[in-house]
Amino acid sequence: MNSLTGWQKSSRSHSTTNCVEVGRTSSLVGIRDTKNRDGGTLVVGHAAFTGFLGAIKADRLR
Protein backbone atom coordinates (compact mmCIF):
# COMPACT_ATOMS: atom_id res chain seq x y z
CA MET A 1 0.00 0.00 0.00
CA ASN A 2 1.22 3.52 -0.73
CA SER A 3 1.78 5.82 2.21
CA LEU A 4 -1.12 8.06 3.08
CA THR A 5 -0.21 11.69 2.51
CA GLY A 6 -1.65 15.16 2.82
CA TRP A 7 -3.09 14.68 6.30
CA GLN A 8 -5.69 17.37 7.00
CA LYS A 9 -7.75 18.33 10.01
CA SER A 10 -11.14 19.95 9.50
CA SER A 11 -11.08 23.73 9.34
CA ARG A 12 -14.01 23.60 11.79
CA SER A 13 -11.86 21.91 14.43
CA HIS A 14 -10.27 23.95 17.18
CA SER A 15 -6.82 23.26 18.58
CA THR A 16 -8.22 22.27 21.99
CA THR A 17 -10.89 19.81 20.83
CA ASN A 18 -10.80 16.13 19.92
CA CYS A 19 -10.36 15.81 16.18
CA VAL A 20 -9.63 13.37 13.44
CA GLU A 21 -7.38 13.81 10.42
CA VAL A 22 -7.84 12.46 6.92
CA GLY A 23 -5.00 11.36 4.63
CA ARG A 24 -5.22 9.98 1.09
CA THR A 25 -3.64 7.85 -1.58
CA SER A 26 -4.95 7.55 -5.13
CA SER A 27 -7.48 4.92 -4.04
CA LEU A 28 -7.71 4.99 -0.24
CA VAL A 29 -8.62 7.33 2.61
CA GLY A 30 -7.09 7.05 6.07
CA ILE A 31 -8.68 8.40 9.24
CA ARG A 32 -6.78 8.84 12.51
CA ASP A 33 -7.03 10.55 15.90
CA THR A 34 -5.03 13.78 16.18
CA LYS A 35 -4.24 13.08 19.83
CA ASN A 36 -2.81 9.62 19.08
CA ARG A 37 -1.47 9.62 15.53
CA ASP A 38 0.53 6.44 16.14
CA GLY A 39 -2.47 4.63 17.63
CA GLY A 40 -3.73 3.24 14.35
CA THR A 41 -5.44 4.34 11.17
CA LEU A 42 -8.80 3.31 9.75
CA VAL A 43 -8.33 2.87 5.99
CA VAL A 44 -11.28 2.70 3.56
CA GLY A 45 -11.85 3.18 -0.15
CA HIS A 46 -12.85 6.56 -1.57
CA ALA A 47 -16.41 5.39 -2.32
CA ALA A 48 -16.94 4.16 1.25
CA PHE A 49 -15.60 7.42 2.68
CA THR A 50 -17.79 9.51 0.38
CA GLY A 51 -20.83 7.45 1.44
CA PHE A 52 -19.90 7.90 5.11
CA LEU A 53 -19.65 11.68 4.72
CA GLY A 54 -22.97 11.76 2.87
CA ALA A 55 -24.64 9.83 5.70
CA ILE A 56 -23.24 12.28 8.26
CA LYS A 57 -24.41 15.32 6.28
CA ALA A 58 -27.88 13.79 5.82
CA ASP A 59 -28.09 12.89 9.54
CA ARG A 60 -28.66 9.21 8.71
CA LEU A 61 -26.32 7.82 11.40
CA ARG A 62 -27.94 6.74 14.64
PDB file of N, CA, C, O and CB in Angstrom:
ATOM      1  N   MET A   1       0.849  -1.181   0.000  1.00  0.00           N
ATOM      2  CA  MET A   1       0.000   0.000   0.000  1.00  0.00           C
ATOM      3  C   MET A   1       0.889   1.236   0.000  1.00  0.00           C
ATOM      4  O   MET A   1       1.921   1.258   0.672  1.00  0.00           O
ATOM      5  CB  MET A   1      -0.963   0.002   1.224  1.00  0.00           C
ATOM      6  N   ASN A   2       0.503   2.254  -0.739  1.00  0.00           N
ATOM      7  CA  ASN A   2       1.221   3.523  -0.726  1.00  0.00           C
ATOM      8  C   ASN A   2       0.991   4.223   0.597  1.00  0.00           C
ATOM      9  O   ASN A   2      -0.027   4.009   1.256  1.00  0.00           O
ATOM     10  CB  ASN A   2       0.781   4.420  -1.896  1.00  0.00           C
ATOM     11  N   SER A   3       1.933   5.052   0.979  1.00  0.00           N
ATOM     12  CA  SER A   3       1.783   5.815   2.214  1.00  0.00           C
ATOM     13  C   SER A   3       0.695   6.858   2.048  1.00  0.00           C
ATOM     14  O   SER A   3       0.588   7.502   1.004  1.00  0.00           O
ATOM     15  CB  SER A   3       3.111   6.482   2.614  1.00  0.00           C
ATOM     16  N   LEU A   4      -0.101   7.015   3.079  1.00  0.00           N
ATOM     17  CA  LEU A   4      -1.116   8.057   3.083  1.00  0.00           C
ATOM     18  C   LEU A   4      -0.413   9.396   3.236  1.00  0.00           C
ATOM     19  O   LEU A   4       0.518   9.526   4.031  1.00  0.00           O
ATOM     20  CB  LEU A   4      -2.162   7.833   4.221  1.00  0.00           C
ATOM     21  N   THR A   5      -0.851  10.382   2.483  1.00  0.00           N
ATOM     22  CA  THR A   5      -0.211  11.693   2.506  1.00  0.00           C
ATOM     23  C   THR A   5      -1.248  12.791   2.622  1.00  0.00           C
ATOM     24  O   THR A   5      -2.450  12.539   2.543  1.00  0.00           O
ATOM     25  CB  THR A   5       0.639  11.901   1.256  1.00  0.00           C
ATOM     26  N   GLY A   6      -0.774  14.003   2.807  1.00  0.00           N
ATOM     27  CA  GLY A   6      -1.655  15.162   2.818  1.00  0.00           C
ATOM     28  C   GLY A   6      -2.630  15.179   3.975  1.00  0.00           C
ATOM     29  O   GLY A   6      -3.776  15.597   3.813  1.00  0.00           O
ATOM     30  N   TRP A   7      -2.192  14.730   5.141  1.00  0.00           N
ATOM     31  CA  TRP A   7      -3.092  14.681   6.299  1.00  0.00           C
ATOM     32  C   TRP A   7      -3.669  16.059   6.572  1.00  0.00           C
ATOM     33  O   TRP A   7      -2.947  17.055   6.614  1.00  0.00           O
ATOM     34  CB  TRP A   7      -2.353  14.154   7.549  1.00  0.00           C
ATOM     35  N   GLN A   8      -5.002  16.100   6.760  1.00  0.00           N
ATOM     36  CA  GLN A   8      -5.693  17.366   7.004  1.00  0.00           C
ATOM     37  C   GLN A   8      -6.680  17.210   8.142  1.00  0.00           C
ATOM     38  O   GLN A   8      -7.348  16.185   8.277  1.00  0.00           O
ATOM     39  CB  GLN A   8      -6.413  17.853   5.737  1.00  0.00           C
ATOM     40  N   LYS A   9      -6.756  18.242   8.949  1.00  0.00           N
ATOM     41  CA  LYS A   9      -7.752  18.326  10.012  1.00  0.00           C
ATOM     42  C   LYS A   9      -8.821  19.301   9.533  1.00  0.00           C
ATOM     43  O   LYS A   9      -8.513  20.250   8.811  1.00  0.00           O
ATOM     44  CB  LYS A   9      -7.113  18.787  11.389  1.00  0.00           C
ATOM     45  N   SER A  10     -10.048  19.081   9.918  1.00  0.00           N
ATOM     46  CA  SER A  10     -11.140  19.950   9.502  1.00  0.00           C
ATOM     47  C   SER A  10     -10.873  21.399   9.894  1.00  0.00           C
ATOM     48  O   SER A  10     -10.359  21.670  10.979  1.00  0.00           O
ATOM     49  CB  SER A  10     -12.454  19.476  10.111  1.00  0.00           C
ATOM     50  N   SER A  11     -11.217  22.307   9.024  1.00  0.00           N
ATOM     51  CA  SER A  11     -11.082  23.733   9.339  1.00  0.00           C
ATOM     52  C   SER A  11     -12.061  24.148  10.435  1.00  0.00           C
ATOM     53  O   SER A  11     -11.915  25.222  11.019  1.00  0.00           O
ATOM     54  CB  SER A  11     -11.311  24.582   8.080  1.00  0.00           C
ATOM     55  N   ARG A  12     -13.050  23.314  10.715  1.00  0.00           N
ATOM     56  CA  ARG A  12     -14.010  23.597  11.789  1.00  0.00           C
ATOM     57  C   ARG A  12     -13.524  23.124  13.153  1.00  0.00           C
ATOM     58  O   ARG A  12     -14.152  23.412  14.172  1.00  0.00           O
ATOM     59  CB  ARG A  12     -15.339  22.947  11.478  1.00  0.00           C
ATOM     60  N   SER A  13     -12.420  22.406  13.176  1.00  0.00           N
ATOM     61  CA  SER A  13     -11.859  21.912  14.430  1.00  0.00           C
ATOM     62  C   SER A  13     -11.044  23.009  15.096  1.00  0.00           C
ATOM     63  O   SER A  13     -10.408  23.826  14.430  1.00  0.00           O
ATOM     64  CB  SER A  13     -10.987  20.661  14.190  1.00  0.00           C
ATOM     65  N   HIS A  14     -11.076  23.011  16.408  1.00  0.00           N
ATOM     66  CA  HIS A  14     -10.273  23.952  17.179  1.00  0.00           C
ATOM     67  C   HIS A  14      -9.080  23.205  17.751  1.00  0.00           C
ATOM     68  O   HIS A  14      -9.117  21.980  17.868  1.00  0.00           O
ATOM     69  CB  HIS A  14     -11.110  24.623  18.312  1.00  0.00           C
ATOM     70  N   SER A  15      -8.043  23.910  18.101  1.00  0.00           N
ATOM     71  CA  SER A  15      -6.822  23.255  18.575  1.00  0.00           C
ATOM     72  C   SER A  15      -7.003  22.552  19.915  1.00  0.00           C
ATOM     73  O   SER A  15      -6.189  21.698  20.264  1.00  0.00           O
ATOM     74  CB  SER A  15      -5.714  24.266  18.690  1.00  0.00           C
ATOM     75  N   THR A  16      -8.035  22.880  20.671  1.00  0.00           N
ATOM     76  CA  THR A  16      -8.221  22.271  21.988  1.00  0.00           C
ATOM     77  C   THR A  16      -9.271  21.169  21.997  1.00  0.00           C
ATOM     78  O   THR A  16      -9.561  20.621  23.060  1.00  0.00           O
ATOM     79  CB  THR A  16      -8.603  23.326  22.985  1.00  0.00           C
ATOM     80  N   THR A  17      -9.842  20.829  20.868  1.00  0.00           N
ATOM     81  CA  THR A  17     -10.893  19.810  20.834  1.00  0.00           C
ATOM     82  C   THR A  17     -10.370  18.499  20.271  1.00  0.00           C
ATOM     83  O   THR A  17      -9.308  18.454  19.650  1.00  0.00           O
ATOM     84  CB  THR A  17     -12.080  20.296  20.006  1.00  0.00           C
ATOM     85  N   ASN A  18     -11.126  17.435  20.496  1.00  0.00           N
ATOM     86  CA  ASN A  18     -10.796  16.128  19.924  1.00  0.00           C
ATOM     87  C   ASN A  18     -11.129  16.151  18.442  1.00  0.00           C
ATOM     88  O   ASN A  18     -12.229  16.541  18.049  1.00  0.00           O
ATOM     89  CB  ASN A  18     -11.565  14.977  20.650  1.00  0.00           C
ATOM     90  N   CYS A  19     -10.180  15.735  17.628  1.00  0.00           N
ATOM     91  CA  CYS A  19     -10.361  15.813  16.180  1.00  0.00           C
ATOM     92  C   CYS A  19      -9.839  14.552  15.510  1.00  0.00           C
ATOM     93  O   CYS A  19      -9.118  13.754  16.110  1.00  0.00           O
ATOM     94  CB  CYS A  19      -9.651  17.050  15.611  1.00  0.00           C
ATOM     95  N   VAL A  20     -10.214  14.401  14.282  1.00  0.00           N
ATOM     96  CA  VAL A  20      -9.628  13.371  13.438  1.00  0.00           C
ATOM     97  C   VAL A  20      -8.970  14.058  12.250  1.00  0.00           C
ATOM     98  O   VAL A  20      -9.299  15.193  11.905  1.00  0.00           O
ATOM     99  CB  VAL A  20     -10.703  12.333  12.971  1.00  0.00           C
ATOM    100  N   GLU A  21      -8.036  13.344  11.633  1.00  0.00           N
ATOM    101  CA  GLU A  21      -7.378  13.808  10.417  1.00  0.00           C
ATOM    102  C   GLU A  21      -7.673  12.815   9.310  1.00  0.00           C
ATOM    103  O   GLU A  21      -7.941  11.640   9.563  1.00  0.00           O
ATOM    104  CB  GLU A  21      -5.842  13.976  10.626  1.00  0.00           C
ATOM    105  N   VAL A  22      -7.619  13.300   8.090  1.00  0.00           N
ATOM    106  CA  VAL A  22      -7.844  12.460   6.922  1.00  0.00           C
ATOM    107  C   VAL A  22      -6.627  12.571   6.012  1.00  0.00           C
ATOM    108  O   VAL A  22      -6.175  13.672   5.695  1.00  0.00           O
ATOM    109  CB  VAL A  22      -9.151  12.870   6.169  1.00  0.00           C
ATOM    110  N   GLY A  23      -6.102  11.420   5.594  1.00  0.00           N
ATOM    111  CA  GLY A  23      -5.004  11.357   4.632  1.00  0.00           C
ATOM    112  C   GLY A  23      -5.450  10.525   3.438  1.00  0.00           C
ATOM    113  O   GLY A  23      -6.425   9.779   3.535  1.00  0.00           O
ATOM    114  N   ARG A  24      -4.752  10.643   2.318  1.00  0.00           N
ATOM    115  CA  ARG A  24      -5.217   9.981   1.090  1.00  0.00           C
ATOM    116  C   ARG A  24      -4.080   9.343   0.304  1.00  0.00           C
ATOM    117  O   ARG A  24      -2.921   9.748   0.397  1.00  0.00           O
ATOM    118  CB  ARG A  24      -5.942  10.976   0.207  1.00  0.00           C
ATOM    119  N   THR A  25      -4.452   8.336  -0.470  1.00  0.00           N
ATOM    120  CA  THR A  25      -3.639   7.847  -1.583  1.00  0.00           C
ATOM    121  C   THR A  25      -4.536   7.983  -2.808  1.00  0.00           C
ATOM    122  O   THR A  25      -5.611   8.576  -2.720  1.00  0.00           O
ATOM    123  CB  THR A  25      -3.130   6.335  -1.362  1.00  0.00           C
ATOM    124  N   SER A  26      -4.121   7.453  -3.926  1.00  0.00           N
ATOM    125  CA  SER A  26      -4.950   7.552  -5.130  1.00  0.00           C
ATOM    126  C   SER A  26      -6.240   6.756  -5.009  1.00  0.00           C
ATOM    127  O   SER A  26      -7.208   7.052  -5.710  1.00  0.00           O
ATOM    128  CB  SER A  26      -4.173   7.075  -6.338  1.00  0.00           C
ATOM    129  N   SER A  27      -6.280   5.751  -4.136  1.00  0.00           N
ATOM    130  CA  SER A  27      -7.481   4.915  -4.043  1.00  0.00           C
ATOM    131  C   SER A  27      -8.020   4.735  -2.627  1.00  0.00           C
ATOM    132  O   SER A  27      -9.085   4.144  -2.450  1.00  0.00           O
ATOM    133  CB  SER A  27      -7.193   3.577  -4.619  1.00  0.00           C
ATOM    134  N   LEU A  28      -7.312   5.228  -1.623  1.00  0.00           N
ATOM    135  CA  LEU A  28      -7.712   4.993  -0.235  1.00  0.00           C
ATOM    136  C   LEU A  28      -7.760   6.282   0.569  1.00  0.00           C
ATOM    137  O   LEU A  28      -7.124   7.280   0.227  1.00  0.00           O
ATOM    138  CB  LEU A  28      -6.761   4.014   0.425  1.00  0.00           C
ATOM    139  N   VAL A  29      -8.538   6.231   1.653  1.00  0.00           N
ATOM    140  CA  VAL A  29      -8.619   7.334   2.609  1.00  0.00           C
ATOM    141  C   VAL A  29      -8.294   6.768   3.982  1.00  0.00           C
ATOM    142  O   VAL A  29      -8.823   5.727   4.371  1.00  0.00           O
ATOM    143  CB  VAL A  29     -10.039   8.022   2.592  1.00  0.00           C
ATOM    144  N   GLY A  30      -7.429   7.450   4.713  1.00  0.00           N
ATOM    145  CA  GLY A  30      -7.090   7.050   6.067  1.00  0.00           C
ATOM    146  C   GLY A  30      -7.642   8.054   7.061  1.00  0.00           C
ATOM    147  O   GLY A  30      -7.648   9.258   6.804  1.00  0.00           O
ATOM    148  N   ILE A  31      -8.107   7.551   8.198  1.00  0.00           N
ATOM    149  CA  ILE A  31      -8.684   8.396   9.240  1.00  0.00           C
ATOM    150  C   ILE A  31      -7.974   8.054  10.540  1.00  0.00           C
ATOM    151  O   ILE A  31      -7.868   6.882  10.901  1.00  0.00           O
ATOM    152  CB  ILE A  31     -10.242   8.192   9.363  1.00  0.00           C
ATOM    153  N   ARG A  32      -7.481   9.082  11.256  1.00  0.00           N
ATOM    154  CA  ARG A  32      -6.781   8.841  12.513  1.00  0.00           C
ATOM    155  C   ARG A  32      -7.086   9.937  13.524  1.00  0.00           C
ATOM    156  O   ARG A  32      -7.551  11.020  13.168  1.00  0.00           O
ATOM    157  CB  ARG A  32      -5.272   8.746  12.277  1.00  0.00           C
ATOM    158  N   ASP A  33      -6.818   9.637  14.779  1.00  0.00           N
ATOM    159  CA  ASP A  33      -7.028  10.552  15.899  1.00  0.00           C
ATOM    160  C   ASP A  33      -5.848  11.515  15.996  1.00  0.00           C
ATOM    161  O   ASP A  33      -4.695  11.083  15.980  1.00  0.00           O
ATOM    162  CB  ASP A  33      -7.210   9.769  17.229  1.00  0.00           C
ATOM    163  N   THR A  34      -6.123  12.808  16.095  1.00  0.00           N
ATOM    164  CA  THR A  34      -5.034  13.780  16.180  1.00  0.00           C
ATOM    165  C   THR A  34      -4.278  13.693  17.502  1.00  0.00           C
ATOM    166  O   THR A  34      -3.114  14.089  17.573  1.00  0.00           O
ATOM    167  CB  THR A  34      -5.577  15.182  15.997  1.00  0.00           C
ATOM    168  N   LYS A  35      -4.914  13.187  18.534  1.00  0.00           N
ATOM    169  CA  LYS A  35      -4.240  13.084  19.834  1.00  0.00           C
ATOM    170  C   LYS A  35      -3.406  11.817  19.958  1.00  0.00           C
ATOM    171  O   LYS A  35      -2.614  11.696  20.893  1.00  0.00           O
ATOM    172  CB  LYS A  35      -5.260  13.128  20.952  1.00  0.00           C
ATOM    173  N   ASN A  36      -3.568  10.866  19.033  1.00  0.00           N
ATOM    174  CA  ASN A  36      -2.808   9.620  19.079  1.00  0.00           C
ATOM    175  C   ASN A  36      -2.528   9.156  17.650  1.00  0.00           C
ATOM    176  O   ASN A  36      -3.043   8.128  17.212  1.00  0.00           O
ATOM    177  CB  ASN A  36      -3.579   8.524  19.879  1.00  0.00           C
ATOM    178  N   ARG A  37      -1.729   9.900  16.947  1.00  0.00           N
ATOM    179  CA  ARG A  37      -1.469   9.622  15.528  1.00  0.00           C
ATOM    180  C   ARG A  37      -0.820   8.265  15.291  1.00  0.00           C
ATOM    181  O   ARG A  37      -0.970   7.688  14.214  1.00  0.00           O
ATOM    182  CB  ARG A  37      -0.589  10.697  14.950  1.00  0.00           C
ATOM    183  N   ASP A  38      -0.106   7.754  16.277  1.00  0.00           N
ATOM    184  CA  ASP A  38       0.532   6.442  16.142  1.00  0.00           C
ATOM    185  C   ASP A  38      -0.360   5.310  16.634  1.00  0.00           C
ATOM    186  O   ASP A  38       0.059   4.152  16.633  1.00  0.00           O
ATOM    187  CB  ASP A  38       1.841   6.423  16.902  1.00  0.00           C
ATOM    188  N   GLY A  39      -1.575   5.622  17.051  1.00  0.00           N
ATOM    189  CA  GLY A  39      -2.472   4.635  17.631  1.00  0.00           C
ATOM    190  C   GLY A  39      -3.242   3.799  16.633  1.00  0.00           C
ATOM    191  O   GLY A  39      -4.037   2.949  17.033  1.00  0.00           O
ATOM    192  N   GLY A  40      -3.034   4.011  15.364  1.00  0.00           N
ATOM    193  CA  GLY A  40      -3.733   3.239  14.348  1.00  0.00           C
ATOM    194  C   GLY A  40      -4.488   4.140  13.391  1.00  0.00           C
ATOM    195  O   GLY A  40      -4.818   5.283  13.706  1.00  0.00           O
ATOM    196  N   THR A  41      -4.751   3.600  12.223  1.00  0.00           N
ATOM    197  CA  THR A  41      -5.441   4.342  11.173  1.00  0.00           C
ATOM    198  C   THR A  41      -6.518   3.460  10.569  1.00  0.00           C
ATOM    199  O   THR A  41      -6.259   2.310  10.214  1.00  0.00           O
ATOM    200  CB  THR A  41      -4.450   4.825  10.082  1.00  0.00           C
ATOM    201  N   LEU A  42      -7.712   3.989  10.453  1.00  0.00           N
ATOM    202  CA  LEU A  42      -8.801   3.312   9.754  1.00  0.00           C
ATOM    203  C   LEU A  42      -8.647   3.654   8.275  1.00  0.00           C
ATOM    204  O   LEU A  42      -8.629   4.829   7.911  1.00  0.00           O
ATOM    205  CB  LEU A  42     -10.224   3.744  10.311  1.00  0.00           C
ATOM    206  N   VAL A  43      -8.538   2.643   7.425  1.00  0.00           N
ATOM    207  CA  VAL A  43      -8.330   2.869   5.993  1.00  0.00           C
ATOM    208  C   VAL A  43      -9.511   2.289   5.224  1.00  0.00           C
ATOM    209  O   VAL A  43      -9.859   1.121   5.396  1.00  0.00           O
ATOM    210  CB  VAL A  43      -6.988   2.231   5.509  1.00  0.00           C
ATOM    211  N   VAL A  44     -10.128   3.112   4.373  1.00  0.00           N
ATOM    212  CA  VAL A  44     -11.281   2.697   3.564  1.00  0.00           C
ATOM    213  C   VAL A  44     -11.090   3.217   2.140  1.00  0.00           C
ATOM    214  O   VAL A  44     -10.244   4.078   1.894  1.00  0.00           O
ATOM    215  CB  VAL A  44     -12.630   3.226   4.178  1.00  0.00           C
ATOM    216  N   GLY A  45     -11.872   2.695   1.218  1.00  0.00           N
ATOM    217  CA  GLY A  45     -11.848   3.182  -0.153  1.00  0.00           C
ATOM    218  C   GLY A  45     -12.537   4.535  -0.267  1.00  0.00           C
ATOM    219  O   GLY A  45     -13.310   4.930   0.606  1.00  0.00           O
ATOM    220  N   HIS A  46     -12.244   5.239  -1.359  1.00  0.00           N
ATOM    221  CA  HIS A  46     -12.845   6.560  -1.572  1.00  0.00           C
ATOM    222  C   HIS A  46     -14.372   6.498  -1.588  1.00  0.00           C
ATOM    223  O   HIS A  46     -15.026   7.367  -1.012  1.00  0.00           O
ATOM    224  CB  HIS A  46     -12.341   7.160  -2.880  1.00  0.00           C
ATOM    225  N   ALA A  47     -14.944   5.492  -2.233  1.00  0.00           N
ATOM    226  CA  ALA A  47     -16.409   5.391  -2.318  1.00  0.00           C
ATOM    227  C   ALA A  47     -17.028   5.205  -0.936  1.00  0.00           C
ATOM    228  O   ALA A  47     -18.052   5.815  -0.629  1.00  0.00           O
ATOM    229  CB  ALA A  47     -16.815   4.224  -3.236  1.00  0.00           C
ATOM    230  N   ALA A  48     -16.417   4.371  -0.106  1.00  0.00           N
ATOM    231  CA  ALA A  48     -16.938   4.160   1.245  1.00  0.00           C
ATOM    232  C   ALA A  48     -16.853   5.442   2.061  1.00  0.00           C
ATOM    233  O   ALA A  48     -17.779   5.760   2.806  1.00  0.00           O
ATOM    234  CB  ALA A  48     -16.170   3.033   1.951  1.00  0.00           C
ATOM    235  N   PHE A  49     -15.759   6.179   1.930  1.00  0.00           N
ATOM    236  CA  PHE A  49     -15.599   7.423   2.681  1.00  0.00           C
ATOM    237  C   PHE A  49     -16.605   8.468   2.215  1.00  0.00           C
ATOM    238  O   PHE A  49     -17.192   9.175   3.035  1.00  0.00           O
ATOM    239  CB  PHE A  49     -14.169   7.961   2.533  1.00  0.00           C
ATOM    240  N   THR A  50     -16.806   8.568   0.915  1.00  0.00           N
ATOM    241  CA  THR A  50     -17.790   9.509   0.376  1.00  0.00           C
ATOM    242  C   THR A  50     -19.189   9.171   0.881  1.00  0.00           C
ATOM    243  O   THR A  50     -19.951  10.068   1.240  1.00  0.00           O
ATOM    244  CB  THR A  50     -17.762   9.498  -1.164  1.00  0.00           C
ATOM    245  N   GLY A  51     -19.534   7.879   0.910  1.00  0.00           N
ATOM    246  CA  GLY A  51     -20.828   7.455   1.444  1.00  0.00           C
ATOM    247  C   GLY A  51     -20.976   7.772   2.917  1.00  0.00           C
ATOM    248  O   GLY A  51     -22.048   8.184   3.360  1.00  0.00           O
ATOM    249  N   PHE A  52     -19.905   7.583   3.685  1.00  0.00           N
ATOM    250  CA  PHE A  52     -19.903   7.903   5.113  1.00  0.00           C
ATOM    251  C   PHE A  52     -20.147   9.395   5.333  1.00  0.00           C
ATOM    252  O   PHE A  52     -20.969   9.773   6.168  1.00  0.00           O
ATOM    253  CB  PHE A  52     -18.569   7.481   5.758  1.00  0.00           C
ATOM    254  N   LEU A  53     -19.439  10.241   4.589  1.00  0.00           N
ATOM    255  CA  LEU A  53     -19.646  11.685   4.720  1.00  0.00           C
ATOM    256  C   LEU A  53     -21.066  12.083   4.332  1.00  0.00           C
ATOM    257  O   LEU A  53     -21.673  12.934   4.982  1.00  0.00           O
ATOM    258  CB  LEU A  53     -18.637  12.445   3.857  1.00  0.00           C
ATOM    259  N   GLY A  54     -21.596  11.473   3.279  1.00  0.00           N
ATOM    260  CA  GLY A  54     -22.971  11.758   2.869  1.00  0.00           C
ATOM    261  C   GLY A  54     -23.969  11.388   3.947  1.00  0.00           C
ATOM    262  O   GLY A  54     -24.934  12.117   4.178  1.00  0.00           O
ATOM    263  N   ALA A  55     -23.745  10.254   4.615  1.00  0.00           N
ATOM    264  CA  ALA A  55     -24.636   9.830   5.702  1.00  0.00           C
ATOM    265  C   ALA A  55     -24.569  10.799   6.873  1.00  0.00           C
ATOM    266  O   ALA A  55     -25.589  11.091   7.496  1.00  0.00           O
ATOM    267  CB  ALA A  55     -24.276   8.414   6.172  1.00  0.00           C
ATOM    268  N   ILE A  56     -23.374  11.299   7.177  1.00  0.00           N
ATOM    269  CA  ILE A  56     -23.239  12.282   8.258  1.00  0.00           C
ATOM    270  C   ILE A  56     -23.995  13.553   7.902  1.00  0.00           C
ATOM    271  O   ILE A  56     -24.771  14.062   8.711  1.00  0.00           O
ATOM    272  CB  ILE A  56     -21.750  12.601   8.531  1.00  0.00           C
ATOM    273  N   LYS A  57     -23.775  14.064   6.707  1.00  0.00           N
ATOM    274  CA  LYS A  57     -24.411  15.317   6.284  1.00  0.00           C
ATOM    275  C   LYS A  57     -25.925  15.198   6.225  1.00  0.00           C
ATOM    276  O   LYS A  57     -26.631  16.177   6.469  1.00  0.00           O
ATOM    277  CB  LYS A  57     -23.881  15.741   4.926  1.00  0.00           C
ATOM    278  N   ALA A  58     -26.434  14.012   5.903  1.00  0.00           N
ATOM    279  CA  ALA A  58     -27.882  13.794   5.817  1.00  0.00           C
ATOM    280  C   ALA A  58     -28.478  13.350   7.151  1.00  0.00           C
ATOM    281  O   ALA A  58     -29.674  13.069   7.235  1.00  0.00           O
ATOM    282  CB  ALA A  58     -28.190  12.753   4.748  1.00  0.00           C
ATOM    283  N   ASP A  59     -27.643  13.287   8.201  1.00  0.00           N
ATOM    284  CA  ASP A  59     -28.086  12.890   9.539  1.00  0.00           C
ATOM    285  C   ASP A  59     -28.737  11.507   9.531  1.00  0.00           C
ATOM    286  O   ASP A  59     -29.764  11.294  10.175  1.00  0.00           O
ATOM    287  CB  ASP A  59     -29.066  13.923  10.098  1.00  0.00           C
ATOM    288  N   ARG A  60     -28.129  10.565   8.792  1.00  0.00           N
ATOM    289  CA  ARG A  60     -28.658   9.205   8.710  1.00  0.00           C
ATOM    290  C   ARG A  60     -27.981   8.239   9.678  1.00  0.00           C
ATOM    291  O   ARG A  60     -28.340   7.063   9.718  1.00  0.00           O
ATOM    292  CB  ARG A  60     -28.511   8.689   7.306  1.00  0.00           C
ATOM    293  N   LEU A  61     -27.020   8.708  10.449  1.00  0.00           N
ATOM    294  CA  LEU A  61     -26.322   7.825  11.395  1.00  0.00           C
ATOM    295  C   LEU A  61     -26.985   7.915  12.761  1.00  0.00           C
ATOM    296  O   LEU A  61     -27.203   9.006  13.288  1.00  0.00           O
ATOM    297  CB  LEU A  61     -24.815   8.194  11.499  1.00  0.00           C
ATOM    298  N   ARG A  62     -27.296   6.784  13.313  1.00  0.00           N
ATOM    299  CA  ARG A  62     -27.942   6.740  14.644  1.00  0.00           C
ATOM    300  C   ARG A  62     -27.237   5.749  15.504  1.00  0.00           C
ATOM    301  O   ARG A  62     -27.616   5.554  16.659  1.00  0.00           O
ATOM    302  CB  ARG A  62     -29.436   6.380  14.544  1.00  0.00           C
TER     303      ARG A  62
END
